[in-house]
């Protein structure tokens, strides 16, 4: 059964945020066994950033920014071992990939027409990301088992 693709321009801001929150709860709750709670007015220490590109019927970037400690806790939950320092960057990249995949699966009709890039992970804090194109940017700040994390969705028009 074929589903007619949704025009991403017709999706209201509240839906983009709802799709992102639902994906966060799915990936962190079901895949990592971690609780996600909304957070406001806190500063995330961005020492690690993972980015997954969206291309096709939906173009943009999906990224996660967190501290090294947050990344270590996520990697530990994902891999089931506390001895995972060397795997933090790969684990965060895979978590970002799972979030982006969960996110795109929630938008009616784009699953087969939107592709994800291989995750890119930045280790460091002194950088700026500039996405080409015009569009909308959504930033969500959450606590993941009491560790702060920022999720950013950049949707190009």
Secondary structure as UniProt FT lines:
FT   HELIX           8..10
FT   HELIX           13..24
FT   HELIX           25..31
FT   STRAND          36..38
FT   STRAND          48..56
FT   STRAND          59..66
FT   HELIX           68..79
FT   HELIX           85..87
FT   HELIX           88..105
FT   TURN            108..109
FT   TURN            111..113
FT   STRAND          114..116
FT   STRAND          120..123
FT   STRAND          135..144
FT   TURN            145..146
FT   STRAND          147..156
//
